[in-house]
Amino acid sequence: MEKKNTIFCDIDGTIFKYRKFETYKTSEAEPISSTVEYLQKQHEEGHMIILTTARPHDMLGHTMWELKNHNIPYNRLIMGLERGPRYLINDMDPGKEEKRAIAVNLIRDQGFN
């Protein structure tokens, strides 16, 4: 059985072009196509997608609407993160050399280009 991956992906500046919090409800979300295509492919292959964001919890409904409106697939949504750096800490199987925690830093609003 093939093991599936878990992909943690930020929303603003990564899936949608960056906007200030106060403009979310008055401006249209602009998807970054290379990131959306990547997430759609990963989702089709059965991988888990966990979206993360510093957007406050009171924007949950609006955030879910934007994601649905732009066909962004996800399994879970974590809101209210701090705005500083994010760290992923994971164990490694001592019998294997492969890394179990991988980080990808994208330039804001550029996607996978």
C-alpha positions as CSV (number, residue, x, y, z in Angstrom):
1,M,0.0,0.0,0.0
2,E,1.4,3.4,-1.0
3,K,1.8,5.8,1.8
4,K,0.1,9.2,1.2
5,N,1.6,12.6,2.0
6,T,0.3,15.3,4.2
7,I,0.7,18.8,2.6
8,F,0.5,21.9,4.8
9,C,-0.1,25.0,2.7
10,D,-0.5,28.6,3.6
11,I,-3.3,30.5,1.9
12,D,-2.4,34.2,1.5
13,G,0.5,34.8,-0.8
14,T,0.7,31.1,-1.6
15,I,-2.8,30.1,-2.9
16,F,-4.2,33.5,-3.3
17,K,-2.3,36.7,-4.0
18,Y,-1.5,38.5,-0.8
19,R,-4.1,41.0,0.6
20,K,-4.3,42.8,3.9
21,F,-6.7,41.3,6.4
22,E,-9.0,44.4,6.3
23,T,-9.5,44.0,2.5
24,Y,-10.6,40.4,2.4
25,K,-14.3,41.0,2.3
26,T,-14.1,44.0,-0.1
27,S,-11.6,42.6,-2.6
28,E,-11.7,39.5,-4.8
29,A,-9.3,36.7,-4.1
30,E,-6.9,36.2,-7.0
31,P,-5.8,32.5,-7.2
32,I,-2.2,31.7,-8.0
33,S,-2.7,29.1,-10.7
34,S,0.5,27.0,-10.3
35,T,-0.3,26.5,-6.6
36,V,-4.0,25.7,-7.2
37,E,-3.0,23.2,-9.9
38,Y,-0.4,21.6,-7.6
39,L,-3.0,21.2,-4.8
40,Q,-5.6,19.8,-7.2
41,K,-3.2,17.2,-8.5
42,Q,-2.1,16.2,-5.0
43,H,-5.8,15.9,-3.9
44,E,-6.6,13.8,-6.9
45,E,-3.8,11.4,-6.0
46,G,-5.3,11.0,-2.5
47,H,-2.8,13.1,-0.5
48,M,-4.1,15.0,2.6
49,I,-4.1,18.8,2.2
50,I,-4.1,20.9,5.4
51,L,-4.5,24.7,4.7
52,T,-3.1,27.0,7.3
53,T,-3.6,30.8,7.7
54,A,-3.1,33.6,10.1
55,R,-6.6,34.8,9.2
56,P,-8.6,35.3,12.4
57,H,-11.3,32.7,13.3
58,D,-14.1,35.2,12.6
59,M,-13.2,35.0,8.9
60,L,-13.8,31.2,8.8
61,G,-17.0,31.4,6.7
62,H,-15.6,33.9,4.3
63,T,-12.4,31.9,3.9
64,M,-14.3,28.7,3.2
65,W,-16.5,30.5,0.7
66,E,-13.3,31.8,-1.2
67,L,-11.8,28.4,-1.2
68,K,-15.0,26.8,-2.5
69,N,-15.5,29.6,-5.1
70,H,-12.1,29.0,-6.5
71,N,-12.1,25.1,-6.4
72,I,-9.3,24.9,-3.8
73,P,-9.3,21.3,-2.5
74,Y,-8.5,20.7,1.2
75,N,-9.1,18.2,3.9
76,R,-8.6,20.5,6.9
77,L,-8.3,24.2,7.6
78,I,-6.4,25.7,10.5
79,M,-7.0,29.3,11.2
80,G,-5.6,31.9,13.6
81,L,-1.9,31.0,13.3
82,E,0.7,33.5,14.4
83,R,2.2,35.6,11.6
84,G,5.8,34.6,12.4
85,P,7.7,31.7,10.8
86,R,6.2,28.2,10.9
87,Y,8.1,25.1,11.9
88,L,7.4,21.5,11.0
89,I,8.9,19.0,13.4
90,N,8.7,15.3,12.6
91,D,10.5,12.1,13.4
92,M,12.7,10.1,10.9
93,D,12.5,6.3,10.6
94,P,15.9,5.1,11.8
95,G,15.9,2.3,9.2
96,K,15.4,4.7,6.3
97,E,17.4,7.7,4.9
98,E,14.4,9.6,3.6
99,K,13.5,12.9,5.3
100,R,10.0,13.0,6.7
101,A,9.7,16.7,7.0
102,I,10.2,18.8,3.9
103,A,9.8,22.6,3.6
104,V,9.1,24.6,0.5
105,N,9.4,28.4,0.6
106,L,7.7,30.2,-2.2
107,I,8.2,33.8,-3.1
108,R,5.0,35.7,-2.1
109,D,2.4,35.7,-4.9
110,Q,4.7,33.7,-7.3
111,G,3.5,30.2,-6.8
112,F,5.6,27.4,-8.2
113,N,7.0,29.5,-11.1
